[in-house]
């Protein structure tokens, strides 16, 4: 379906007019996304420099989803001229632009979406650029490559890998969407896990919690105060009774937790007729037994980071992340007494404002004490590796490379730290280092179950076979309509050679091969739009250092609307 110049420009000029005419400040303009990744995440986004290779439908859809939230700048590298087929699938190209530079036209229209974003283009072949000026890519925060042939992609991947620049590869081939993250090491402090236990420390209460809870006497309270005592305090007190009755241990089995719930239920006051009062806080305490009474410990994933060579062997070039992980390890082994810093937050609960705020302050104060201790380790480590002088006793001197707010954020998220290490494209494409075991298993499972739906992993193998076809014939299978019948056996031969080189004996159904040939390497806008959203999301994760990116290959099957993630 083709788009004429009128509707396209009306839509995008309207977006630009809204940005210019309303006079909204950035806090209002980016309000919704600020709630996701905060001011510091937005600042990282606005300082990012993104390079897009090829202004294909997929590429421009990715950039659209990065320009709107406000990346700092983008540069499009593309030597192609706009063709009629481009206009039919790319909403950022118009009929009038046929014959013009595809990079220039796409840059102009994309720039209209957000006046805060600077757009630029380079009309040059990427192969020539890699040969003559590979350092060109060193200026970018992230590089996005779309619709590149295998040889060019491997060359680009090697250049960026050596310079430690993240590469996001995205490709649409008919009804197949493909995404590959190529990052040597990506560290995440704010991973934003979906489901987590509150860090309440009821099994190992700290001094401030002890003192606050022990200062409240349930028996002497009037009716209002009794029914508005925070459930966390109730759980602390009845857990204390339970421990005195059971040799100091906390309930761990279903039977024991049920018994604790009955003990709490007995604490509900009754009227003269023996009818229990309506005390919602006691109901909350009973409901919270299962979720709140869990053993406080250092997660296995964090223990693994403590033993990581990057943590154990700090040097001047160590990332701030690893310096803080080492400080966290030292805190855990010393002041923390085997525990991570307290998170410092408590959930909402039925309570009067005064006692809720007091309880909240108890947790925040302890979290601040822990964060200050971790900061002390951080500054000492930075001094030891020659990156900072120790702080003065009055703490008036600010750290040279790490602010106190960064350390506090790190401490709040200490239980959810994540490190993503992808394999290079060279490792993936070299037979000796390729992850063939997983690929072979997927093919075998699909072959043995004739009635099963196709495994999306097989689509990756077919894309690799299409790339081999391109290497041999300098075009993709059935790129020209009149070659469909002739290209099917050729693609099957390329697929067989590929599987043979991998040492895999299982085969792929002919139906898949025929389907790849029918695609003719076409780029469908609906698939490009979907993959544009997926890829942009991953770029934002990398740039902001928040949320956990895909590890490391994502395959989308648009026919069945299914997807899979595999490590290659």
Long-range contacts (C-beta under 8 A, 24 or more apart in sequence): 1-88, 1-525, 2-87, 2-88, 2-95, 3-87, 3-91, 3-94, 4-94, 4-95, 5-94, 5-95, 5-96, 8-91, 8-92, 8-94, 8-109, 9-94, 9-109, 12-109, 12-112, 12-113, 13-112, 15-68, 15-112, 15-113, 15-114, 16-112, 16-113, 16-114, 16-115, 19-114, 19-115, 19-116, 20-115, 26-70, 26-116, 29-70, 30-69, 30-70, 33-69, 37-190, 37-540, 37-544, 37-546, 37-547, 40-409, 41-190, 41-544, 41-545, 41-546, 42-70, 44-543, 44-544, 44-545, 45-69, 45-70, 45-71, 45-72, 45-540, 45-543, 45-544, 46-70, 46-71, 46-72, 46-116, 47-72, 47-141, 48-72, 48-73, 48-141, 48-142, 48-543, 49-73, 49-74, 49-75, 49-139, 49-140, 49-141, 49-142, 50-74, 50-75, 50-140, 50-141, 50-142, 50-143, 50-144, 50-539, 51-75, 51-76, 51-77, 51-137, 51-140, 51-142, 51-143, 51-144, 52-76, 52-77, 52-144, 52-146, 53-77, 53-78, 53-126, 53-143, 53-144, 53-145, 53-146, 53-148, 53-156, 54-78, 54-80, 54-126, 54-145, 54-146, 54-147, 54-148, 55-80, 55-90, 55-92, 55-93, 55-102, 55-103, 55-105, 55-106, 55-107, 56-90, 56-146, 56-147, 56-172, 56-523, 56-528, 57-86, 57-89, 57-90, 57-91, 57-172, 57-523, 57-525, 57-528, 58-146, 58-147, 58-170, 58-171, 58-172, 58-523, 58-528, 58-531, 58-532, 58-535, 59-106, 59-144, 59-146, 59-147, 59-170, 60-90, 60-91, 60-92, 60-93, 60-106, 60-110, 60-532, 61-528, 61-529, 61-531, 61-532, 61-533, 61-536, 62-144, 62-146, 62-170, 62-531, 62-532, 62-535, 62-536, 62-539, 63-106, 63-110, 63-144, 63-536, 64-92, 64-110, 64-113, 64-532, 64-536, 65-532, 65-533, 65-535, 65-536, 65-537, 66-536, 66-539, 66-540, 67-110, 67-111, 67-113, 67-114, 67-117, 67-119, 68-113, 68-114, 69-540, 70-114, 70-116, 70-117, 71-117, 71-543, 72-117, 72-118, 73-117, 73-118, 73-119, 73-120, 74-107, 74-110, 74-117, 74-118, 74-119, 74-120, 75-119, 75-120, 75-121, 75-122, 75-140, 76-103, 76-106, 76-107, 76-119, 76-120, 76-121, 76-122, 77-103, 77-121, 77-122, 77-124, 77-126, 77-129, 78-102, 78-103, 78-106, 78-121, 78-122, 78-123, 79-103, 79-123, 79-124, 79-125, 79-126, 89-523, 89-524, 89-525, 89-528, 90-525, 91-525, 126-152, 126-156, 127-152, 127-155, 130-155, 130-156, 130-159, 134-159, 137-163, 137-165, 138-163, 138-165, 140-165, 141-165, 141-166, 141-543, 142-166, 142-167, 142-168, 142-539, 142-542, 142-543, 143-167, 143-168, 144-168, 144-169, 144-170, 144-535, 144-539, 145-169, 145-170, 146-170, 146-171, 147-171, 147-172, 147-523, 149-467, 149-470, 149-471, 150-429, 150-467, 150-468, 150-470, 150-471, 151-471, 153-425, 154-425, 154-426, 154-429, 157-182, 157-424, 157-425, 157-426, 158-424, 158-425, 158-426, 161-424, 161-425, 161-426, 166-542, 167-425, 168-535, 168-538, 168-539, 168-542, 169-425, 170-531, 170-532, 170-534, 170-535, 171-463, 171-531, 172-523, 172-524, 172-527, 172-528, 172-531, 173-463, 173-466, 173-516, 173-519, 173-521, 173-522, 173-523, 174-515, 174-516, 174-518, 174-519, 174-520, 174-521, 174-522, 174-524, 174-527, 175-519, 175-524, 175-527, 175-557, 175-558, 175-559, 176-459, 176-462, 176-463, 176-519, 176-527, 176-555, 176-556, 176-557, 176-558, 177-527, 177-530, 177-531, 177-534, 177-554, 177-555, 177-556, 177-557, 177-558, 177-563, 178-459, 178-460, 178-463, 178-531, 178-553, 178-554, 178-555, 178-556, 179-531, 179-534, 179-535, 179-538, 179-550, 179-553, 179-554, 179-555, 179-556, 180-425, 180-552, 180-553, 180-554, 180-568, 181-420, 181-422, 181-538, 181-542, 181-549, 181-550, 181-551, 181-552, 181-553, 182-422, 182-424, 182-425, 182-552, 183-420, 183-421, 183-422, 183-542, 183-549, 183-552, 184-421, 184-422, 184-424, 185-419, 185-420, 185-421, 186-419, 186-420, 186-421, 186-422, 186-542, 186-545, 186-549, 187-319, 187-321, 187-322, 187-417, 187-418, 187-419, 187-420, 187-545, 188-417, 188-418, 188-419, 188-420, 188-545, 188-546, 188-547, 188-548, 189-321, 189-409, 189-410, 189-413, 189-417, 189-545, 189-546, 190-409, 190-413, 190-416, 190-545, 190-546, 190-547, 191-413, 191-416, 191-417, 191-418, 191-546, 191-547, 191-548, 192-416, 192-546, 192-547, 193-416, 196-415, 196-416, 197-291, 197-292, 197-294, 198-291, 198-292, 198-343, 198-345, 198-346, 198-347, 199-296, 199-342, 199-343, 199-344, 199-345, 199-415, 200-232, 200-292, 200-346, 201-296, 201-339, 201-342, 202-232, 202-235, 202-236, 202-239, 202-250, 202-292, 202-293, 203-250, 203-293, 203-294, 203-295, 203-296, 204-296, 204-339, 205-236, 206-342, 206-366, 207-366, 208-362, 208-363, 208-365, 208-366, 209-236, 209-362, 209-363, 209-366, 212-358, 212-359, 212-362, 213-237, 216-355, 218-267, 223-269, 223-277, 224-352, 225-352, 226-269, 226-279, 227-277, 227-278, 227-279, 227-280, 227-281, 227-350, 228-281, 228-350, 228-351, 228-352, 228-355, 229-281, 229-351, 229-355, 230-281, 230-349, 230-350, 230-351, 230-355, 230-356, 230-359, 231-281, 231-282, 231-284, 231-285, 231-288, 231-349, 231-350, 231-351, 232-285, 232-288, 232-292, 232-346, 232-349, 232-359, 233-355, 233-359, 234-264, 234-267, 234-281, 234-282, 234-285, 235-264, 235-285, 235-288, 235-289, 235-292, 235-293, 238-263, 238-264, 238-267, 238-285, 239-293, 250-293, 251-289, 251-293, 252-295, 257-289, 257-290, 257-293, 260-289, 260-293, 261-286, 261-289, 264-289, 280-350, 281-349, 281-350, 281-351, 284-349, 284-350, 296-339, 297-338, 297-339, 298-332, 298-338, 298-339, 298-340, 298-415, 299-415, 301-417, 301-418, 302-328, 302-340, 302-414, 302-415, 302-417, 305-417, 305-419, 306-332, 308-419, 314-381, 314-384, 314-385, 315-385, 316-385, 316-386, 316-387, 318-385, 320-401, 320-402, 320-406, 321-417, 323-378, 323-381, 323-382, 323-385, 323-402, 324-374, 324-378, 324-402, 324-407, 324-410, 325-417, 326-377, 326-381, 327-374, 327-375, 327-377, 327-378, 327-381, 328-374, 328-377, 328-410, 328-411, 328-414, 330-377, 330-381, 331-370, 331-373, 331-374, 331-377, 335-370, 335-373, 336-370, 336-373, 340-411, 340-414, 340-415, 341-367, 341-370, 341-371, 341-373, 341-374, 341-411, 341-412, 341-414, 342-366, 342-367, 342-370, 343-367, 343-412, 343-414, 343-415, 344-368, 344-412, 345-412, 367-411, 367-412, 368-408, 370-411, 371-404, 371-407, 371-408, 371-411, 374-407, 374-410, 374-411, 375-399, 375-404, 375-407, 378-402, 378-407, 418-548, 420-548, 420-549, 420-551, 422-551, 422-552, 423-552, 423-567, 423-568, 428-568, 431-501, 431-502, 431-503, 434-502, 434-568, 435-567, 435-568, 436-502, 436-503, 436-504, 438-566, 438-567, 438-568, 439-502, 439-504, 439-568, 440-502, 440-504, 440-506, 442-566, 443-499, 443-504, 443-506, 443-507, 443-508, 444-506, 446-508, 446-509, 447-506, 447-507, 447-509, 453-560, 453-562, 454-509, 454-512, 454-557, 454-560, 455-564, 456-555, 456-556, 456-557, 456-562, 456-563, 456-564, 457-555, 457-564, 457-566, 458-508, 458-512, 459-512, 459-555, 459-557, 460-553, 460-555, 460-566, 460-568, 461-495, 461-498, 461-499, 461-508, 462-495, 462-508, 462-512, 462-513, 462-516, 464-498, 465-491, 465-494, 465-495, 465-498, 465-513, 465-516, 466-491, 466-494, 466-516, 466-521, 468-494, 468-495, 468-497, 468-498, 469-494, 476-520, 476-521, 477-516, 477-517, 477-520, 477-521, 478-517, 478-518, 478-519, 478-520, 478-521, 479-520, 479-521, 480-520, 481-520, 484-517, 484-518, 484-520, 487-517, 488-513, 488-514, 488-517, 491-516, 491-517, 524-558, 526-558, 527-556, 527-558, 530-556, 530-558, 531-556
